[in-house]
Amino acid sequence: MLYHFIVEKSGIRLDKYLSQELEELSRTRVQKLIEQGLVTVNKSPARASLKLNAGDRVTVTIPAPAPSGLTPRPMPLSITYEDSDILVVDKPAGLLVHPSPGHADDTLVNAVLARCPDLPGIGGSLRPGVVHRLDKDTSGLIVIAKNDAALSHLQRQLKQRTVLKRYLVLVRGHLSPEEGAIEAPIGRHPHHRQRMAVVSGGREARTRYRVLQRLGDYDLLEVAPETGRTHQIRVHLSAIGYPVAGDAIYGVKVPFLGRQFLHACCLGFRLPSSGEYVEFRSELPPDLSQALSRLSADRRSI
């Protein structure tokens, strides 16, 4: 695809100018096109930092998206919302978001590629854009971007901490105070590199929580991570002595759960297309709902 522009005002950088004119592309994508020699100014290759002058003629060649190497695989998805820019999925526990060793084609990304074969592509490649992640055994809401502009729009909201994320979490023990925040840096565990931990020199991390219900030896929490570190909720709660029920790595195994009690129940953000703020909600899946019912029954029988 070929685009031609005539600059009206002097003084703007080439990459910034094109990011404004081609809103569907991120600035990073624009810079890559410039590096690849696919952008000319007055018929000559130019650098991203070039200051344009009024009357300059800018030409941009955008090649067709290249195959991503990912295999589309049709599988059932619970779709909460979809438009031309994004897809909000209610992910079941047990489903990986990204392909990994041993899971080359049975992930959420593979399913999205099968559902949306006409994706315009992210970064010049035919693939969906994962805006944030959920662990394999965490259920609930996740948003996928279908194009560069949507991905940049949502990532900017995450960086500015304006995305609303709420989780329902069951922990062992009773938190005091019943509402508060955990602030502790998170990084790689010094001895177990596949795990995360609260470590000196780790990345800033903050998690807010509120006790919703007390059930025997457990608390049901509403948790809001204000940062997005790997395994943040599980690591933070374990670090202060309230491990997540069913979490085999950071938490505590329990007889009434086959996985961690962690569910992304609420997700709110501004739509890339219109800027309208929207909020989506997800009910507890049957396995977690049954676990709460069992705890309530045990409490009544005492």
N, C-alpha and C positions, 0 to 999 in steps of 0.2 A: 504494500500500500504506500502511495506517495502523497506527501503533503507539501504545499508551498505557502510560505508566509512572507509578507512585506512588513518590516518593522516600522512602527509609527513613532516611537519615542526612543531617544538615545539613552545609554547608560546602564541598561539592564544586562545581567549575565546571560549567556546563551542558554545554559541549563535551566535557569529560573524562568526565562522567557518561554521555553518549550514546555516546561511543567505547567505553566499557566494556560498555554494554548492547547495543549494535549492533556486535558484533565483526566483522561482514562489511563494515563501512564504515570507511574511514580517517578520522582526525581532520580532515584537510583537507576530505574530503567532508561530514562532519558540519557543519563550519563554513560551508560553502557552502549547505547546507540552511537553516541558521539565518539567514544573510544574505538568502536568498530568501524569508524569512518563512514557511517551511514547518515551523517548530518553535514551539510555544506552551507557556508555563508558566502554568497556571491560566487558560487560554483567552486569554492575552495574548502578543503577540510578545515575544521576549526576546533579549538579547545573548549571545554565546558566553561572555563572562566572568561572567555572572550566577552568584552563589553561591546554590545551592539550599538550601531548608529541608525538613526532614522533613515529609512529607505533601503536598508540592507535586505537582501533576498535570502531567506532561509529555506532550505529543502531538506526534508526528512524522509528516509526510506525505512519502512517498518516491514521486516520480513515476516512471512507466515510463521506462526508458532511451531517450534520443533517438537517432535514427540518427546515425552518425558521419560520414557522407559518404564513407566508404571503400567500395570495391567488392569484395565477396567474389569470389575467383577460384579455382576448384578447380585444384590442381596437386599433383604427387607430393611428399610430405614423408616424410623418414625420422624416425619417431617413436621416441625412446629410452625415454620414460616419459610417462604421462599419468594425471591424476586429476581430480577436480572443481575443483581450484584452479589447477593448473599444467600446462604442456606443455613437455617438454624435447625439442628438435629438434636433429638432427644436420644442420646447414646446409651445403649444397654451396657451393663457391666460385662466384662469379658472381651469386649471389642477394642483392639488397638486402634489408635488414631493414625499412626504412620507405619509403613512397612518396616520390618526389622528382620534380623536373621531368624529363619523359621517361619516367618509370616510375610511372604513376598506379595501375596495378592488377596489376603482375607482381612483387610483393614478398612477403616472408615474412608480413607482417601481412595482406595480402589472402588468402593461402593459409590462414592460421589462421582468419580470419573464415568462409571457406567450409567448413572442417572443423568448426567449432564455432558453428553458427548460433544456438544457444541461450545464448550468453554472457550472464551477468548484467550485464556492463558495468563499465567503469572510469570513475570520476568522473561517473557519470550518463549515459555514452555507450556505445553498443554497439561496443566495440572491445577487442582484447587489450592487455595491458600489457607493454611491452618493459622488462624489468628491467635488462638490460645489452646492449651492442651488439657486433656483430662487423662489421668492414669487409666490403664487397662481395666482395673477393677473398680473404677469410679463411674457411676452412672450419672445421667443428666444432660444439661443443655450445653451445646458447643456451637460456635458460629464459624462458618467456612466462607471465605471470600472467593468470588468467581473471577475477579480481574484485579489488575494492579491498583487501580484507583480505589476500589473498595478495600483492598488489603491495607493500603496506606492510610485511608480514612479511619479504619478501625484500630490499627496499630497506634495512630496518633492519639486516639481516645484512651487507649490502654496506658500510654506513656503519661498522659495528663491525669490519669487515675479518675476518669469520669465514667468508666464502664462499671455498672453495678453487677456484682457477682455474689450470690448467696448460696451457702451449702447447708444441708442438714447433716449433722455429724453426731454419732453416739460415742461417748467416751466412758471409760471406767473411772469412777470417783465423782466427787461433788465439788465443782469449782467454787472458789471463794476469792474475790467477789463474784457474784452471779453474772456480772457484765463487765467487760474490760477489754484490754488490748495486750497482745504479746508483741514485744519488739526485741528481736534478736537476729543477728546476722547469720545467714545460711550459706554454706559452701560444701565442697566435697568432704566426706568423712576422711580423716587423716589415715586410717588403716583399711577401711573398706571402700574402695573407690567407686563401687556401684551404688553406694548409699550417700545420702545427704545428711548434714548435721549442723547444729548450731556451733559455729566456730569463730574464733577471733580472726578478723580480717575477711570474713565472708561478706556477701552482698547484703545490703540493707533489706530487711523484711519486716512487715508489720501485718498482724492478723487480729481483727476484732471478733469478739464472740459474745453470745448472750444465751443464758440457760433458758430453754423453753419448757422443759419438763424433767422431773426427777423420777427415775424408775428403778427402785431397789438400789443396787450398787452403781447405777449408771446415770449419766446426765445426757439428755438430748439437747444439742446446741444448734443455734443458727450462727454460722461463721461467715465472716466477710474478709477475704484476703485483700489487703490494699496494695500489695505487690504480688508479683507472679513468679516466685521462685519455685524450682522443681521440688515437688513433694512438700510444699510449704506448710499446709495445714497439718499434715501428719507429723512432720518434724517438730513444729512449734508446740503442738499439744503434748507430744511425747516428752519434749524437753522440760515442760513445767509439771510433769507428773500425772498427766491425764491422757493415757494412750487411747487411740482410736480402736473401738471394738472391731475385732475381725481382721485387723491389720497385722499380717504375718511378719512384716519387716520392722516397723517402728512401734507397733501397737501391741495388742494382746489378743491371742486366740480365744474364741468363745464357742461353746457348744451349739449355740443357736444361730450361727452365721457362717456361711461358706466364703465370705469375702469381707472386705472392709466396709464399714457403715459410713459411706461418704457419697452424698448425692447432690449434684449441682441443680438446685431447685429454682433458681431465679437468675435471669440474665437480662440486663438493660443497657441500651446504648442508643446512639443516634444513627439513623439509617444513612448510608452513604449517598443514596439517591436524592433524598429530600432534606436531610438534617432533622427530621422528626424523631423525637425520643420515643422509643418503644420498650416495653418490658414483656418478657415471656416467662412462663412458669411451668414447672414439671412436678407432677405428683410423685410421691414415693413409689418405687416399683414394688411388686408383691413380696419379694424376699425380705426387704427392709421393713415393710409394713407389718409382715407376719412376725418379725423379730420384736417389734414394739408391742404387738398384741400379746406375745408370749411373756414379755417382761411385765406388762400390766396385769396379766392373769396371775403371774407368780406373786406379785405384790398384793393382790387381793386375797390370795390364799393363805398369806401369813397370818 
